[in-house]
Amino acid sequence: MPKSPPIYLDNAATSFPKPPEVVEAICRLVKEISLSPGRSAHRFSLAASRVIFAARELTADFFGCPDSSRVVFTSNVTEALNVGLFGLLAPGDQVLTTGMEHNSVMRPLRYLEKTRGISLAILPTSATGAIDPDDIPKRLNSKTRLIIINHLSNVTGSLADLAAIGKRKGGALLMVDAAQSAGVFPLEMEAAEIDFLAFTGHKGLFGPTGTGGFLLRPGLKLPPLKMGGTGSNSEQEEQPQLMPDCYESGTPNTLGIGGLAAGLEFIRRTGRETIRLKEEHLTRLLLEGASQIPGLTVHGPPAGAERGAVVSLTMAGRSTADLAFLLDRQYGVMARAGLHCAPAAHRSVGTFPQGALRLSPGFFNTEAEIQFVLAALEQIGIGK
Ligand SMILES: Cc1ncc(COP(=O)(O)O)c(C=O)c1O
């Protein structure tokens, strides 16, 4: 089987390629304006402010938030989650979370457990990585300050039912890590009773790396993680309380945020549901094909279940690192092996410590590419 032109199946890490309009927007911005918004009153600075404002409005609209000042841009979802976890949790608080969380959640939580005296309760997961929302009320108590949920697992593709979780949150706050789902699955902040929604810009939203953010439910206040120049209230030596300036100290990533806005426009024009259906189709092909290959095991929900475009596999007698290496070097297929920064999730589905080979199709992949990777996996299996 000849090596193919590069096939990118690592969209769960970051989406590639980016839509042409995202590339064009970034090039135009870097060529045409200076990128420091809100600092000066000259036309370039005002143009940069308008770029950020337009992106904020688009983001608010995209996530069903009526007030764009409640959208805060950060450098990725990890930073957004850190703002939420460090800002909301106090000694004695209990956090209810799942065994499917990314280290962007687990590492700050484990740190706060050690240094701030919070406690963790972990919801049980099924063998495919799903949680049962009915388990939530049984675990809530008067100390439960926060429920934090990974909407779409970056290991198994399993999807959490946010509406059902929101209805069962009792007096706790609901924080959602939407790193993998934003741009593909519906995410209406108010409808799902989400208090803190964290997203990253460079995956399903088609923006560049270095972008992300969070949306805060009205009335929810928490201290910022960093303080400094905001371009507003410069007479004060204290951090302004103004939203969103309070959380956006330092010159922002105008270039990236402009690119993210172009990604959101691309989704709007293409249709989020069109994107979801294409990814669902490619994922189904992948899952059905993989189930025919002797020795391959899929770790996650089956084809036909409501799930995301993340397929984790192991092959009997082959390490996952070997599989990824062979796919890349011999066949030109880029995928990711290992623990995917989510050891807890691999423990939950029984693939720790060896991990899995993760294939994550995106909107720009084709059926032919999926057929090619299946043929490559079959050949690797035969050649063992
Ligand atoms: C579920 C989940 N949470 C958090 C992250 C971290 O994303 P970022 O590196 O953009 O902060 C990822 C990405 O790998 C993820 O899949």
The ligand as an ORCA input file, in Angstrom:
! r2SCAN-3c Opt
* xyz 0 1
  C     -11.491     17.906     27.223
  C     -10.324     18.834     27.122
  N     -10.113     19.749     28.077
  C      -9.079     20.595     28.032
  C      -8.199     20.589     26.969
  C      -7.061     21.579     26.939
  O      -7.185     22.412     25.839
  P      -6.160     23.631     25.605
  O      -4.821     22.978     25.425
  O      -6.653     24.311     24.401
  O      -6.199     24.459     26.835
  C      -8.387     19.668     25.934
  C      -7.469     19.611     24.784
  O      -6.623     18.874     24.604
  C      -9.468     18.757     26.026
  O      -9.671     17.847     25.077
*
